[in-house]
Amino acid sequence: MIRLLLLLVLMAAVALGATWVADRPGTVEMEWLGWRLETSTFFLLIAFTLLSVTLAVVWGIIAWLLDAPRKIARIRKNGRTKKGRELFTQAFLAAEGGDVPVAKKLTHQTQRYLDDVRLMTLLTARTAEASGDIAAAERAYVGLLNDKKASLLARRGLSESAARRKDYAGAAEHAAAALEMSKSAAWAFNTLLEHRLAAGDWKGALDALQDGEERKFIGGKAARRRRAVILAAAASHAERRGDREQALDLAQKSSALAPGFSPAAALAARQFAGANDLPSAESVLQTAWGVSPHPALGLLYADLRPSDSVADQAQRLLGLADLNPGHRESRFLRVEQRMALGQWDAARNELEMLLQEGATSRLCSLMAAVAVGCGDDSAARDWLVLAATAPREPDWSDVEPDGLPFAFTDDDWARLVHVYGDSGQMIHPRYERYRPEALPTPSASLLPTLARISQYAEAPVETGAYQGGAGGGDYVPRLAHVLEAEIADDMQDASQDEEADFGEDDDKKRSVLSWFRRG
């Protein structure tokens, strides 16, 4: 549009100039080297214009001819660059897709066309990674370290390569170097934190988390929860090495950051109890229960005063349940204490409301206990059979009445940092390691066996007496002992003619026994 306007303006100016000259006629005389020229002014201007245009065209042709070799070279170079970039794209996609032979072939072809050293080095590294040649990839990345624009990429590649070699310290070192180079490299923060967690370096993990907060990579509740888990992991480590003072300090800090984080509350309560400070131990458990009840907290709370009578302990635990009355674990705790006090009808009413939300092995085994307490042995047997096939409750998986709750490994703590830290949800690492394909699945084929042997289930149970502690009964384990005893009897009494039938039935019972013990 602008060019059109300029052309119109120029044409108007020429027209005005020609009109002005035509309105003022005159002659021009010129004598040179014996030649004499006489013409009008208008004709002389036209001749001068034509001569100027002719000279300009001739000069343009000469200039184009002189510049032609350079232009041809530039066209060829652009063509090579275009082809090189196209080959680079194809090779890079092949490497990322894992098509190693094609990636190697295209990489070799790209080298003949692409002159960009950084891109070629990156392609070489990615192709080497795709082929599993970590050493070649690292050599390529090292070649980029001295390039300021590519050094951050090089650090990331070296960190990932070190991690593939399981050199987590080296991976963390490269990530730390990347953080010094860039204030906004979020991958470096995540990598550094991840590898320090994997190494069980809790102090280093806290430092990395603090740095991440300062750089705004993480903040708010997620940062507090992550810090709480790391502090609890450090407290657990201190407890294992016998440093009770440090374990208590770290556990208290963790519990203060995330009052509902049960492992921290359990750690703090154990340390307080070890120092005979029972009020403080009870206080930290009550606070945690009020935020997020957990079966392990009920077990610890019951064990704080082992000398209490059954009635006194039941009243204490009912008070604990009242701190968060609507929670599922509080309802379970109330059921168990009603059973301990012999209040079978109240326990059954609570369980029936829970059953409306779905039957589980835990609920069914408690219903069996209540049925025994009410003198209904037939119903107890039926509930025990249902308990054998009902779904398990994962919340029960990390509680061992005969051992320490939350006996997590360093790997378990590292997973909790991310899962609980980011979502606020507890995971149960022991349940995570549960592999359904490794366990027998109760099915209809097992029900006849269960029904046949369940007639013995009430034998160890003294009617009207509930022997379970806070957190659950022991009726399913007793049924397991019955199974074990029956297997032993069958092995002793079975005749040679019945060995084949016994073996098949016994395998089923062994499967059920294994399932009970794992459940």
LORO-718926 format. One record per residue (C-alpha): residue in three letters; y, z, x negated. Coordinates in Angstrom, 2 decimals, decimal comma, padded with zeros to 5 digits. Layout:
BEGIN
ALA|Y|Z|X;
...
***
This chain:
BEGIN
MET|000,00|000,00|000,00;
ILE|002,42|000,91|-002,80;
ARG|001,56|-002,26|-004,70;
LEU|002,22|-004,38|-001,62;
LEU|005,62|-002,77|-001,18;
LEU|006,47|-003,39|-004,84;
LEU|005,43|-007,05|-004,51;
LEU|007,62|-007,50|-001,44;
VAL|010,55|-005,87|-003,23;
LEU|010,06|-008,16|-006,24;
MET|009,85|-011,28|-004,09;
ALA|013,02|-010,25|-002,25;
ALA|014,81|-009,69|-005,55;
VAL|013,77|-013,14|-006,84;
ALA|014,90|-014,77|-003,60;
LEU|018,24|-012,98|-003,74;
GLY|018,65|-013,96|-007,40;
ALA|017,83|-017,62|-006,68;
THR|020,27|-017,66|-003,75;
TRP|022,98|-016,10|-005,86;
VAL|022,50|-018,74|-008,63;
ALA|022,38|-021,62|-006,10;
ASP|025,68|-020,47|-004,57;
ARG|027,28|-020,64|-008,03;
PRO|026,47|-024,08|-009,45;
GLY|027,18|-024,88|-013,07;
THR|025,97|-026,81|-016,10;
VAL|024,53|-025,82|-019,44;
GLU|024,93|-027,93|-022,58;
MET|022,88|-027,35|-025,78;
GLU|022,83|-029,29|-029,09;
TRP|020,19|-028,46|-031,74;
LEU|018,87|-030,49|-034,72;
GLY|020,41|-033,68|-033,39;
TRP|019,08|-033,07|-029,91;
ARG|021,55|-032,67|-027,08;
LEU|020,52|-031,03|-023,78;
GLU|022,60|-030,93|-020,64;
THR|021,20|-029,48|-017,37;
SER|022,09|-027,28|-014,41;
THR|021,95|-023,53|-014,64;
PHE|019,37|-023,29|-011,80;
PHE|016,96|-025,73|-013,52;
LEU|017,30|-023,86|-016,85;
LEU|016,32|-020,57|-015,19;
ILE|013,24|-022,15|-013,59;
ALA|012,20|-023,69|-016,91;
PHE|012,62|-020,36|-018,70;
THR|010,51|-018,58|-016,06;
LEU|007,68|-021,11|-016,31;
LEU|007,71|-020,93|-020,10;
SER|007,51|-017,12|-019,99;
VAL|004,56|-017,18|-017,60;
THR|002,77|-019,75|-019,73;
LEU|003,27|-017,68|-022,89;
ALA|002,04|-014,55|-021,12;
VAL|-001,15|-016,29|-019,93;
VAL|-001,83|-017,68|-023,39;
TRP|-001,29|-014,29|-024,99;
GLY|-003,59|-012,66|-022,45;
ILE|-006,38|-015,10|-023,25;
ILE|-005,96|-014,54|-026,97;
ALA|-005,96|-010,74|-026,51;
TRP|-009,11|-010,88|-024,33;
LEU|-010,89|-012,96|-026,95;
LEU|-009,91|-010,53|-029,68;
ASP|-011,04|-007,47|-027,60;
ALA|-014,22|-009,08|-026,25;
PRO|-016,63|-007,65|-028,92;
ARG|-015,45|-004,08|-028,25;
LYS|-015,75|-004,51|-024,49;
ILE|-019,22|-005,99|-024,81;
ALA|-020,26|-003,05|-027,00;
ARG|-018,85|-000,58|-024,46;
ILE|-020,70|-002,31|-021,61;
ARG|-023,95|-002,13|-023,55;
LYS|-023,38|001,54|-024,37;
ASN|-022,64|002,38|-020,74;
GLY|-025,81|000,57|-019,74;
ARG|-027,87|002,56|-022,25;
THR|-026,25|005,80|-021,13;
LYS|-026,95|005,01|-017,49;
LYS|-030,58|004,20|-018,26;
GLY|-030,86|007,30|-020,45;
ARG|-029,54|009,55|-017,68;
GLU|-031,91|007,97|-015,19;
LEU|-034,86|008,55|-017,55;
PHE|-033,63|012,09|-018,21;
THR|-033,60|012,82|-014,48;
GLN|-037,11|011,45|-014,03;
ALA|-038,43|013,35|-017,06;
PHE|-036,78|016,60|-016,00;
LEU|-038,18|016,34|-012,48;
ALA|-041,64|015,59|-013,87;
ALA|-041,46|018,61|-016,18;
GLU|-040,29|020,91|-013,38;
GLY|-043,03|019,54|-011,16;
GLY|-045,67|020,25|-013,81;
ASP|-046,63|016,61|-014,43;
VAL|-046,88|017,10|-018,19;
PRO|-048,18|013,66|-019,30;
VAL|-045,46|011,83|-017,39;
ALA|-042,82|014,29|-018,61;
LYS|-043,80|013,77|-022,24;
LYS|-043,84|009,98|-021,88;
LEU|-040,41|009,91|-020,20;
THR|-038,97|012,37|-022,72;
HIS|-040,02|010,06|-025,57;
GLN|-038,39|007,11|-023,80;
THR|-035,22|009,07|-023,08;
GLN|-034,70|009,77|-026,78;
ARG|-034,12|006,03|-027,37;
TYR|-031,31|005,81|-024,84;
LEU|-029,59|009,20|-024,47;
ASP|-027,27|010,36|-027,26;
ASP|-026,42|013,76|-025,71;
VAL|-028,09|016,22|-028,10;
ARG|-027,79|019,19|-025,71;
LEU|-029,44|017,38|-022,83;
MET|-032,24|016,10|-025,03;
THR|-032,85|019,57|-026,47;
LEU|-032,97|021,05|-022,97;
LEU|-035,39|018,34|-021,83;
THR|-037,60|018,94|-024,87;
ALA|-037,66|022,66|-024,13;
ARG|-038,50|022,24|-020,45;
THR|-041,24|019,75|-021,22;
ALA|-042,73|022,13|-023,79;
GLU|-042,63|024,96|-021,25;
ALA|-044,37|022,77|-018,68;
SER|-047,14|022,03|-021,17;
GLY|-047,49|025,70|-022,13;
ASP|-046,22|025,21|-025,67;
ILE|-044,02|028,31|-025,79;
ALA|-043,40|028,04|-029,54;
ALA|-042,00|024,49|-029,21;
ALA|-039,80|025,59|-026,32;
GLU|-038,42|028,48|-028,35;
ARG|-037,66|026,19|-031,29;
ALA|-035,70|023,92|-028,96;
TYR|-033,73|026,81|-027,47;
VAL|-032,95|028,23|-030,91;
GLY|-031,36|024,87|-031,71;
LEU|-028,86|025,47|-028,89;
LEU|-027,79|028,95|-029,96;
ASN|-024,95|027,70|-032,18;
ASP|-023,49|025,57|-029,40;
LYS|-020,95|027,73|-027,55;
LYS|-021,32|025,78|-024,33;
ALA|-025,12|025,94|-024,39;
SER|-025,76|029,34|-025,99;
LEU|-026,03|031,18|-022,66;
LEU|-028,66|028,69|-021,51;
ALA|-030,46|029,15|-024,82;
ARG|-030,55|032,93|-024,35;
ARG|-032,02|032,56|-020,91;
GLY|-034,70|030,18|-022,14;
LEU|-035,58|032,46|-025,06;
SER|-035,74|035,49|-022,74;
GLU|-038,11|033,72|-020,37;
SER|-040,24|032,47|-023,26;
ALA|-040,50|035,97|-024,70;
ALA|-041,57|037,29|-021,31;
ARG|-044,32|034,66|-021,16;
ARG|-045,57|035,95|-024,51;
LYS|-045,42|039,47|-022,99;
ASP|-042,78|040,37|-025,57;
TYR|-040,75|042,35|-023,03;
ALA|-038,64|044,02|-025,69;
GLY|-037,62|040,61|-027,02;
ALA|-036,90|039,35|-023,50;
ALA|-034,67|042,35|-022,86;
GLU|-032,90|041,80|-026,19;
HIS|-032,00|038,21|-025,30;
ALA|-030,85|039,31|-021,84;
ALA|-028,62|041,99|-023,39;
ALA|-027,14|039,39|-025,75;
ALA|-026,45|037,13|-022,76;
LEU|-024,61|039,96|-021,00;
GLU|-022,36|040,32|-024,03;
MET|-021,59|036,60|-023,89;
SER|-020,91|036,39|-020,15;
LYS|-019,57|038,93|-017,67;
SER|-021,02|037,08|-014,71;
ALA|-024,59|036,31|-015,84;
ALA|-026,46|038,04|-013,01;
TRP|-029,82|036,75|-014,25;
ALA|-029,33|038,65|-017,50;
PHE|-028,73|041,92|-015,62;
ASN|-031,83|041,42|-013,45;
THR|-033,95|040,46|-016,46;
LEU|-032,77|043,37|-018,56;
LEU|-033,40|045,87|-015,77;
GLU|-036,79|044,37|-014,94;
HIS|-038,12|044,52|-018,49;
ARG|-036,83|048,02|-019,14;
LEU|-038,57|049,14|-015,97;
ALA|-041,77|047,35|-017,03;
ALA|-041,62|049,17|-020,38;
GLY|-041,11|052,55|-018,69;
ASP|-037,75|052,87|-020,45;
TRP|-036,09|054,91|-017,70;
LYS|-032,99|055,80|-019,72;
GLY|-032,50|052,15|-020,67;
ALA|-032,99|051,18|-017,02;
LEU|-030,30|053,66|-015,94;
ASP|-027,91|052,21|-018,54;
ALA|-028,65|048,67|-017,33;
LEU|-028,09|049,73|-013,73;
GLN|-024,78|051,34|-014,65;
ASP|-023,69|048,16|-016,39;
GLY|-024,72|046,14|-013,34;
GLU|-022,58|048,33|-011,10;
GLU|-019,58|047,94|-013,36;
ARG|-019,98|044,17|-013,28;
LYS|-020,36|044,20|-009,47;
PHE|-023,89|042,77|-009,57;
ILE|-025,09|045,62|-007,38;
GLY|-023,45|048,49|-005,57;
GLY|-023,40|050,73|-002,53;
LYS|-026,60|052,16|-001,07;
ALA|-028,88|049,81|-002,99;
ALA|-027,53|051,03|-006,33;
ARG|-027,83|054,68|-005,29;
ARG|-031,40|054,24|-004,09;
ARG|-032,39|052,36|-007,25;
ARG|-030,89|055,10|-009,37;
ALA|-032,73|057,72|-007,30;
VAL|-036,09|056,03|-007,92;
ILE|-035,45|055,65|-011,66;
LEU|-034,44|059,32|-011,91;
ALA|-037,59|060,33|-010,02;
ALA|-039,70|058,21|-012,37;
ALA|-038,06|059,93|-015,35;
ALA|-038,69|063,32|-013,69;
SER|-042,36|062,45|-013,20;
HIS|-042,59|061,46|-016,87;
ALA|-040,97|064,74|-017,92;
GLU|-043,36|066,67|-015,68;
ARG|-046,37|064,98|-017,27;
ARG|-045,23|065,95|-020,74;
GLY|-044,60|069,56|-019,63;
ASP|-040,78|069,59|-019,69;
ARG|-040,27|071,39|-016,38;
GLU|-036,57|072,03|-016,89;
GLN|-035,74|068,36|-017,37;
ALA|-038,13|067,37|-014,58;
LEU|-036,33|069,71|-012,16;
ASP|-032,89|068,49|-013,21;
LEU|-033,82|064,83|-012,82;
ALA|-035,68|065,41|-009,53;
GLN|-032,68|067,27|-008,06;
LYS|-030,34|064,43|-009,02;
SER|-032,72|061,91|-007,48;
SER|-033,08|063,90|-004,27;
ALA|-029,30|064,33|-004,00;
LEU|-028,79|060,55|-004,26;
ALA|-031,50|059,74|-001,69;
PRO|-032,46|062,81|000,39;
GLY|-035,07|060,81|002,27;
PHE|-036,93|059,72|-000,86;
SER|-040,12|061,78|-000,50;
PRO|-041,40|061,51|-004,11;
ALA|-038,16|063,02|-005,44;
ALA|-038,28|065,87|-002,94;
ALA|-041,93|066,54|-003,80;
LEU|-041,15|066,60|-007,52;
ALA|-038,23|068,98|-007,06;
ALA|-040,22|071,26|-004,76;
ARG|-043,08|071,49|-007,28;
GLN|-040,69|072,46|-010,04;
PHE|-038,98|075,09|-007,89;
ALA|-042,36|076,46|-006,88;
GLY|-043,46|076,58|-010,51;
ALA|-040,36|078,68|-011,22;
ASN|-041,19|080,97|-008,21;
ASP|-038,05|079,82|-006,43;
LEU|-039,71|079,32|-003,04;
PRO|-036,50|079,26|-000,93;
SER|-035,14|076,36|-002,97;
ALA|-038,50|074,56|-002,76;
GLU|-038,55|074,99|001,02;
SER|-034,93|073,87|001,30;
VAL|-035,47|070,58|-000,55;
LEU|-038,58|069,81|001,53;
GLN|-036,77|070,62|004,77;
THR|-033,88|068,34|003,82;
ALA|-036,25|065,49|003,01;
TRP|-038,25|066,01|006,21;
GLY|-035,06|065,95|008,26;
VAL|-034,23|062,50|006,85;
SER|-037,66|060,87|006,45;
PRO|-040,85|062,87|007,19;
HIS|-043,92|062,17|005,09;
PRO|-047,42|063,73|005,22;
ALA|-047,22|064,80|001,58;
LEU|-044,16|066,94|002,34;
GLY|-046,10|068,79|005,03;
LEU|-048,95|069,48|002,61;
LEU|-046,55|070,81|-000,02;
TYR|-044,69|072,91|002,53;
ALA|-047,96|074,51|003,68;
ASP|-049,08|075,21|000,11;
LEU|-045,85|077,00|-000,86;
ARG|-047,09|080,23|000,80;
PRO|-050,90|080,17|000,53;
SER|-051,18|083,85|001,41;
ASP|-049,80|083,32|004,93;
SER|-052,17|083,68|007,84;
VAL|-053,19|080,61|009,82;
ALA|-050,82|081,59|012,64;
ASP|-047,88|082,21|010,29;
GLN|-048,44|078,95|008,45;
ALA|-048,69|077,05|011,73;
GLN|-045,39|078,51|012,92;
ARG|-043,70|077,56|009,66;
LEU|-044,97|073,99|009,92;
LEU|-043,93|073,74|013,57;
GLY|-040,44|074,72|012,44;
LEU|-040,58|071,94|009,84;
ALA|-041,59|069,44|012,53;
ASP|-038,67|070,51|014,69;
LEU|-036,24|069,31|011,99;
ASN|-037,07|065,72|012,99;
PRO|-038,94|066,10|016,30;
GLY|-039,12|062,47|017,38;
HIS|-040,62|061,09|014,17;
ARG|-044,29|060,06|014,22;
GLU|-045,20|062,37|011,33;
SER|-043,51|065,30|013,06;
ARG|-045,61|064,62|016,14;
PHE|-048,76|064,53|014,02;
LEU|-047,76|067,78|012,37;
ARG|-047,24|069,43|015,76;
VAL|-050,66|068,26|016,89;
GLU|-052,36|069,72|013,83;
GLN|-050,62|073,06|014,15;
ARG|-051,42|073,28|017,88;
MET|-055,03|072,74|016,88;
ALA|-054,81|075,42|014,21;
LEU|-053,49|077,83|016,87;
GLY|-056,24|076,82|019,31;
GLN|-053,78|075,21|021,72;
TRP|-056,11|072,31|022,48;
ASP|-054,50|071,12|025,71;
ALA|-051,06|070,86|024,11;
ALA|-052,55|069,01|021,14;
ARG|-054,39|066,58|023,43;
ASN|-051,26|065,85|025,48;
GLU|-049,31|064,98|022,32;
LEU|-052,14|062,78|021,03;
GLU|-052,41|060,92|024,32;
MET|-048,73|059,99|024,06;
LEU|-049,31|058,80|020,50;
LEU|-052,32|056,75|021,58;
GLN|-050,10|054,80|023,95;
GLU|-048,45|053,36|020,83;
GLY|-051,80|052,15|019,46;
ALA|-055,07|053,69|018,31;
THR|-055,65|054,31|014,60;
SER|-058,46|055,99|012,67;
ARG|-056,22|058,99|012,12;
LEU|-055,50|059,38|015,83;
CYS|-059,13|058,89|016,82;
SER|-060,41|061,46|014,33;
LEU|-057,85|063,97|015,62;
MET|-058,89|063,25|019,19;
ALA|-062,49|063,93|018,13;
ALA|-061,41|067,27|016,70;
VAL|-059,57|068,16|019,91;
ALA|-062,61|067,16|021,96;
VAL|-064,78|069,48|019,88;
GLY|-062,23|072,25|020,34;
CYS|-062,36|071,70|024,10;
GLY|-066,17|071,78|024,03;
ASP|-066,63|068,10|024,91;
ASP|-069,16|067,06|022,26;
SER|-069,92|063,71|023,90;
ALA|-066,26|062,66|023,80;
ALA|-066,06|063,84|020,20;
ARG|-068,90|061,51|019,22;
ASP|-067,23|058,61|021,00;
TRP|-063,92|059,23|019,25;
LEU|-065,66|059,43|015,87;
VAL|-067,24|056,03|016,43;
LEU|-063,83|054,60|017,36;
ALA|-062,31|056,21|014,26;
ALA|-064,76|054,26|012,11;
THR|-063,47|050,89|013,35;
ALA|-059,83|051,61|014,23;
PRO|-057,02|050,40|011,93;
ARG|-055,93|052,67|009,11;
GLU|-052,44|054,06|008,73;
PRO|-050,92|053,05|005,36;
ASP|-048,61|056,06|005,44;
TRP|-051,69|058,18|004,71;
SER|-052,76|056,26|001,63;
ASP|-050,87|058,06|-001,12;
VAL|-051,74|061,60|-000,02;
GLU|-054,70|063,40|-001,52;
PRO|-055,15|066,93|-000,15;
ASP|-057,02|067,86|-003,31;
GLY|-054,57|066,30|-005,76;
LEU|-050,89|065,69|-006,45;
PRO|-049,10|063,41|-004,00;
PHE|-047,19|060,43|-005,36;
ALA|-049,24|060,28|-008,55;
PHE|-047,63|056,93|-009,36;
THR|-048,07|054,92|-012,53;
ASP|-045,10|053,37|-014,34;
ASP|-045,86|050,07|-012,61;
ASP|-045,77|051,81|-009,24;
TRP|-042,38|053,36|-010,00;
ALA|-041,06|049,98|-011,15;
ARG|-042,05|048,40|-007,82;
LEU|-040,46|051,26|-005,91;
VAL|-037,16|050,62|-007,70;
HIS|-036,96|047,22|-006,04;
VAL|-038,67|047,88|-002,71;
TYR|-037,19|051,26|-001,87;
GLY|-033,99|050,56|-003,77;
ASP|-033,22|047,34|-001,93;
SER|-034,63|048,03|001,53;
GLY|-034,81|051,81|001,79;
GLN|-038,49|051,53|002,80;
MET|-041,24|053,48|001,10;
ILE|-044,21|051,56|-000,20;
HIS|-047,50|053,17|-000,97;
PRO|-048,73|051,75|-004,26;
ARG|-052,28|052,92|-003,74;
TYR|-052,36|051,04|-000,46;
GLU|-050,82|048,01|-002,18;
ARG|-053,76|047,97|-004,56;
TYR|-056,20|048,12|-001,62;
ARG|-058,03|044,81|-001,43;
PRO|-059,49|044,14|002,02;
GLU|-061,93|041,58|000,65;
ALA|-063,46|044,27|-001,60;
LEU|-064,23|046,62|001,29;
PRO|-066,75|046,25|004,09;
THR|-065,15|045,41|007,42;
PRO|-066,49|047,48|010,34;
SER|-067,78|045,06|012,94;
ALA|-069,89|044,96|016,06;
SER|-073,03|044,84|013,91;
LEU|-072,26|048,33|012,59;
LEU|-071,63|049,94|015,96;
PRO|-075,31|050,62|016,79;
THR|-075,74|052,34|013,43;
LEU|-072,57|054,38|013,98;
ALA|-073,63|055,35|017,48;
ARG|-077,09|056,40|016,27;
ILE|-075,91|058,62|013,46;
SER|-072,82|059,98|015,25;
GLN|-075,05|062,43|017,14;
TYR|-075,08|064,49|013,95;
ALA|-071,33|064,42|013,51;
GLU|-070,66|067,66|015,37;
ALA|-073,27|069,61|013,43;
PRO|-070,97|070,78|010,61;
VAL|-068,16|071,50|013,09;
GLU|-068,00|074,99|014,49;
THR|-066,81|074,68|018,11;
GLY|-063,29|075,99|018,63;
ALA|-062,44|076,10|014,94;
TYR|-060,21|073,49|013,28;
GLN|-060,65|073,47|009,52;
GLY|-058,17|070,76|008,62;
GLY|-054,94|071,45|006,70;
ALA|-051,44|070,13|007,22;
GLY|-051,46|066,39|007,20;
GLY|-054,87|065,68|008,80;
GLY|-058,37|066,84|009,65;
ASP|-061,60|066,48|007,73;
TYR|-063,90|065,19|010,47;
VAL|-064,32|061,69|009,11;
PRO|-065,20|063,05|005,63;
ARG|-067,79|065,31|007,32;
LEU|-069,28|062,29|009,06;
ALA|-069,47|060,68|005,62;
HIS|-071,53|063,63|004,37;
VAL|-073,87|063,19|007,34;
LEU|-074,31|059,53|006,41;
GLU|-075,04|060,49|002,82;
ALA|-077,62|063,08|003,91;
GLU|-079,32|060,61|006,23;
ILE|-079,56|058,01|003,48;
ALA|-081,24|060,57|001,23;
ASP|-083,68|061,57|004,00;
ASP|-084,53|057,96|004,75;
MET|-085,25|057,27|001,10;
GLN|-087,61|060,25|000,97;
ASP|-089,47|059,70|004,25;
ALA|-089,61|055,92|004,64;
SER|-093,06|054,44|004,17;
GLN|-093,74|051,35|002,08;
ASP|-094,31|049,28|005,21;
GLU|-090,84|050,13|006,49;
GLU|-088,97|049,58|003,23;
ALA|-087,59|046,18|004,25;
ASP|-086,12|047,44|007,54;
PHE|-084,80|050,59|005,93;
GLY|-083,07|048,66|003,17;
GLU|-081,05|046,56|005,60;
ASP|-080,03|049,57|007,71;
ASP|-079,29|051,64|004,64;
ASP|-076,96|048,96|003,26;
LYS|-074,96|049,17|006,47;
LYS|-074,74|052,94|006,20;
ARG|-073,69|052,72|002,58;
SER|-070,97|050,26|003,59;
VAL|-069,74|052,60|006,30;
LEU|-069,84|055,52|003,87;
SER|-067,77|053,55|001,34;
TRP|-065,30|052,58|004,05;
PHE|-064,92|056,19|005,25;
ARG|-064,26|057,48|001,77;
ARG|-061,70|054,78|001,01;
GLY|-060,05|055,23|004,43;
***
